[in-house]
């Protein structure tokens, strides 16, 4: 299968970035080193090309109703210029994807824009379109993934750096706000969102003007490797790994994002999730840190101290910030209390570990 290329592919190649296949896209995994890029974001600022993320707009008289019925959060609560995190679930309440839904600022051509994960744009555009037809709703659904580039600027110094190249009043923007404005002279949507736990912004600009925005933000370029270690330190989910409708079918309550579920709204999967909310879940995604030496990886078994199989690691790494090996794992709910002793099987050896609350860092 031919990989899709982001608009900054030539820039990354010229910078000597190491590339990788992610969600059907050829994306930079690192420029300098994962550790160096990770440290830049935690201590100062770094920039990421995240143009592999999808962008789908929804407009028309029934745009709100359609998006409300296909996401778990309360879309109707959004004012223009606000966004929210939500899950997209099937009839059984199993997560198909997670997403950020933007109600665009007043005066925009479209009312809503939502961002599915890499490789899910066509699937989600089709899901919105097919349900529009099935429910006889009046809404226009457009897959704009190849029209938008997305650059994430993340870190404590991100507001100061972005302020140098935009006239937007960044200090008045709260988390999950989105505004229209020029960045390096390029008409853009700027959102106070991110995937690192640090202060930052995600900038959506026209595909063919991405280089102007990228070049104007003079800071450490970062790849998907650092993006992964940063998000894992925060306990953020990775679609296709921490949940997947086929390989890791999980509901928002199991995945620890039950706060994105508004049972007062009508959406696909609501009845199943209402029942699960009432009855509870047997397993939940919890943080784990190793006490013994070793690094937990995706798929590694987690057992009790006596060797009873409890579950498995979905994401794991050596935390660059903490210097400790950390992981996310689905475990029986009785093991969710922080400090509970478990074992992680690393290369056939049971390594002492304990459960931890997430995020792993403040």
C-alpha positions in Angstrom: 0.0 0.0 0.0 1.3 3.4 -0.9 1.9 5.6 2.2 0.3 9.0 2.3 2.8 11.9 2.7 2.3 15.0 4.8 2.7 18.4 3.3 6.0 18.9 5.1 7.6 15.6 3.9 10.3 17.4 1.9 11.1 19.7 4.9 11.5 16.6 7.1 13.7 14.8 4.6 16.0 17.8 4.3 16.2 18.0 8.1 17.4 14.4 8.2 14.4 13.1 10.1 14.0 9.4 10.6 10.6 8.4 9.1 8.1 5.7 9.9 4.8 4.3 8.8 2.0 5.4 11.1 -1.6 4.9 10.3 -0.8 4.7 6.6 1.2 7.9 6.6 5.0 8.3 6.3 5.8 10.5 9.3 8.9 11.6 11.2 9.6 9.5 14.3 12.6 11.6 15.4 14.8 14.4 14.3 17.6 14.6 16.9 16.6 11.9 19.5 13.4 11.0 21.3 15.0 11.9 24.6 16.2 15.3 23.4 12.9 16.2 21.8 10.9 15.0 24.8 13.0 17.2 27.1 12.6 20.2 24.9 8.8 20.0 25.2 8.9 19.5 29.0 11.4 22.3 29.6 10.8 24.8 26.8 9.0 24.2 23.5 8.9 21.8 20.6 6.9 21.6 17.3 5.3 18.5 15.8 3.9 17.9 12.3 0.6 16.1 13.0 -0.9 16.5 9.6 -1.6 12.7 9.6 -4.6 13.5 11.8 -7.9 13.7 10.0 -10.2 16.7 9.6 -13.9 16.3 8.8 -16.3 19.2 8.6 -20.0 19.0 9.3 -22.4 21.8 8.3 -26.1 22.3 7.7 -29.3 22.5 9.7 -28.8 19.1 11.3 -25.0 19.3 11.8 -25.3 19.5 15.6 -27.9 16.7 15.8 -25.8 14.4 13.6 -22.6 15.0 15.5 -24.4 14.7 18.9 -25.7 11.3 18.0 -22.3 10.0 16.9 -20.1 11.2 19.8 -20.4 10.5 23.5 -20.0 14.1 24.8 -22.6 16.9 24.7 -22.0 18.8 21.5 -24.9 21.0 22.1 -23.1 22.5 25.1 -20.4 24.0 22.9 -20.4 27.6 22.0 -18.8 28.9 18.8 -15.0 28.8 19.3 -15.1 25.9 21.8 -14.0 22.2 21.5 -14.4 19.0 23.5 -12.9 15.6 23.7 -15.2 12.7 23.0 -15.4 9.0 22.1 -17.0 7.5 19.0 -18.7 4.3 19.9 -20.6 1.5 18.3 -24.0 0.0 19.4 -22.2 -2.0 22.1 -20.5 1.1 23.5 -17.1 -0.1 22.2 -14.8 2.8 21.1 -14.2 3.0 17.4 -12.0 6.1 17.9 -11.5 9.1 20.1 -11.7 12.6 18.8 -11.8 16.4 19.4 -14.9 18.1 18.2 -14.7 21.8 17.4 -17.6 24.1 17.1 -16.0 26.6 14.8 -15.9 30.3 15.5 -18.8 32.4 14.3 -18.5 33.4 10.6 -16.8 30.1 9.5 -18.0 28.4 6.4 -18.7 25.2 8.4 -20.2 24.8 11.9 -18.3 21.8 13.2 -14.9 20.2 12.6 -13.8 17.0 14.2 -10.4 15.3 14.2 -10.3 11.5 14.0 -7.0 9.7 14.4 -4.5 8.8 11.6 -6.0 6.5 9.1 -9.6 6.9 10.3 -10.7 9.9 8.3 -12.3 8.0 5.4 -14.0 5.5 7.8 -15.4 8.3 10.0 -16.5 10.5 7.1 -18.4 7.5 5.7 -19.9 6.8 9.2 -21.2 10.4 9.4 -22.6 10.3 5.9 -24.3 6.9 6.2 -26.0 7.8 9.5 -27.1 11.1 8.0 -28.8 9.1 5.3 -30.3 6.5 7.6 -31.6 9.2 10.0 -32.8 11.4 7.1 -30.8 14.4 8.4 -29.8 17.6 6.5 -26.1 18.0 6.9 -23.0 18.2 4.6 -20.1 16.0 5.6 -16.7 16.8 4.0 -13.4 14.9 4.5 -10.9 17.8 4.5 -7.8 15.8 5.6 -5.8 16.7 2.5 -6.8 20.3 2.7 -5.4 21.0 6.2 -2.0 20.7 7.6 -1.7 20.6 11.4 1.3 21.8 13.5 1.3 21.3 17.2 3.4 23.7 19.3 3.8 22.3 22.8 5.7 23.3 25.9 5.8 26.0 28.6 7.3 28.4 26.2 4.8 27.8 23.5 2.6 30.8 24.1 5.5 33.2 24.0 6.9 31.7 20.8 3.5 31.7 19.0 2.8 35.3 20.1 5.8 36.3 18.1 4.1 35.2 14.8 0.4 35.9 15.4 -1.7 38.8 16.4 -4.2 36.6 18.2 -4.6 37.3 22.0 -3.4 34.0 23.2 -3.7 34.9 26.9 -7.5 35.1 26.6 -7.7 31.6 25.1 -8.7 28.9 27.6 -8.0 25.2 27.1 -10.1 23.8 24.3 -10.8 27.3 22.8 -10.3 27.8 19.0 -9.9 31.0 17.1 -9.3 32.1 13.6 -6.2 34.3 12.9 -3.0 34.7 11.0 0.1 32.7 11.9 3.2 33.8 10.1 0.8 35.6 7.7 -1.1 32.4 7.0 -4.8 32.3 7.7 -5.2 29.5 10.3 -7.4 28.0 13.0 -5.5 28.0 16.4 -6.7 25.8 19.2 -5.6 25.5 22.8 -5.3 21.8 22.5 -2.5 19.2 22.5 -1.4 15.6 23.3 1.6 16.2 25.7 0.2 17.6 28.9 2.1 20.9 28.4 0.7 24.3 27.5 0.4 24.5 23.8 -1.6 25.0 20.6 -2.6 23.0 17.5 -2.5 25.1 14.3 -4.6 24.1 11.3 -3.6 25.9 8.2 -3.9 25.3 4.4 -2.0 22.2 3.2 0.1 24.2 0.7 1.1 26.9 3.2 2.3 24.6 6.0 6.0 25.3 5.4 5.5 29.0 6.2 4.0 28.2 9.5 6.5 25.4 10.4 9.5 27.6 9.5 8.3 30.6 11.5 8.1 28.5 14.7 11.8 28.4 15.4 12.2 25.6 18.0 13.1 21.9 18.3 11.3 19.8 15.7 9.8 16.7 17.3 8.7 13.3 15.9 6.1 10.8 16.8 8.6 9.0 19.2 8.6 11.9 21.6 4.9 12.5 21.1 4.3 8.9 22.3 6.5 9.2 25.4 5.0 12.6 26.3 1.4 11.3 26.0 2.2 8.2 27.9 3.6 10.1 30.8 0.1 11.8 30.9 -1.8 8.5 30.6 -3.4 9.7 27.3 -4.9 7.0 25.1 -3.4 5.9 21.8 -6.1 4.8 19.3 -5.3 1.4 17.8 -3.2 0.4 20.8 -4.9 1.3 24.1 -8.2 0.6 22.5 -9.2 -0.9 19.1 -12.6 -2.2 18.1 -11.1 -5.5 16.9 -7.9 -6.1 18.8 -8.6 -4.3 22.0 -12.4 -3.7 22.2 -12.9 -1.3 25.1 -15.6 1.2 26.3 -14.9 4.7 27.6 -15.5 3.4 31.2 -12.9 0.7 30.8 -10.5 3.1 29.2 -10.7 5.6 32.0 -12.5 8.4 30.0 -16.0 7.9 31.3 -16.1 11.7 31.9 -16.5 12.1 28.2 -19.8 10.2 28.3 -22.9 12.3 28.7 -25.8 9.9 29.3 -28.2 12.8 29.1 -27.7 12.9 25.3 -28.8 10.4 22.7 -25.9 8.7 20.8 -25.0 5.4 19.3 -24.0 3.1 22.1 -25.7 5.1 24.9 -27.9 2.3 26.1 -25.0 -0.1 26.5 -22.9 2.5 28.3 -25.8 3.4 30.6 -26.0 -0.3 31.6 -22.2 -0.5 32.1 -22.3 2.7 34.2 -24.9 1.2 36.5 -23.3 -2.2 36.8 -19.6 -1.2 36.7 -16.8 -2.7 34.7 -14.7 -5.8 35.4 -11.4 -4.2 34.1 -10.0 -0.7 33.9 -7.0 0.8 32.3 -4.5 1.7 35.1 -1.0 3.0 35.3 1.8 0.6 36.2 5.4 1.4 37.1 8.2 -1.2 37.3 10.2 -1.6 40.5 12.7 -4.0 39.0 14.8 -3.2 36.0 13.1 -3.7 32.6 10.9 -1.9 30.1 7.2 -2.9 29.7 6.1 -3.2 26.1 2.7 -3.5 24.3 1.3 -7.0 24.8 3.4 -8.0 27.9 1.5 -10.0 30.4 0.7 -8.6 33.8 0.2 -11.1 36.7 -0.4 -11.1 40.4 2.6 -11.7 42.7 1.5 -15.3 42.8 1.6 -15.6 39.0 -2.1 -15.4 38.3 -2.7 -13.8 34.9 -4.4 -10.5 35.3 -4.2 -8.7 32.0 -1.7 -7.1 29.6 0.2 -3.9 28.8 -1.2 -1.8 26.1 1.4 0.9 26.1 4.8 1.0 27.9 8.1 3.0 27.8 11.0 4.3 29.9 9.8 7.7 31.0 12.4 10.3 30.0 11.1 12.7 32.7 11.0 10.2 35.6 13.7 7.8 34.6 11.2 5.0 35.5 9.6 2.3 33.4 5.9 3.1 33.1 2.9 1.4 31.4 -0.8 1.3 30.9 -2.6 -2.0 31.4 -6.1 -3.3 31.6 -6.5 -5.0 35.0 -9.3 -6.3 37.2 -10.9 -3.3 39.1 -9.7 -4.6 42.4 -6.1 -3.8 41.3 -6.8 -0.2 40.4 -5.8 1.3 43.7 -2.3 3.0 43.5 0.5 1.0 45.1 -1.0 -2.5 44.4 1.7 -5.0 43.8 1.8 -6.8 40.4 4.3 -8.4 38.1 5.1 -7.6 34.4 6.5 -10.5 32.4 9.5 -9.0 30.6 11.3 -11.4 28.3 10.0 -14.3 30.3 10.9 -12.9 33.6 8.4 -11.6 36.2 9.4 -8.1 37.1 8.1 -6.5 40.3 5.8 -3.6 39.6 3.0 -1.6 41.2 0.0 0.2 40.0 0.0 4.0 39.8 -2.5 6.8 39.3 -2.2 8.7 36.0 -0.9 11.0 34.9 2.5 9.7 35.9 3.8 13.3 36.1 2.2 16.6 37.4 
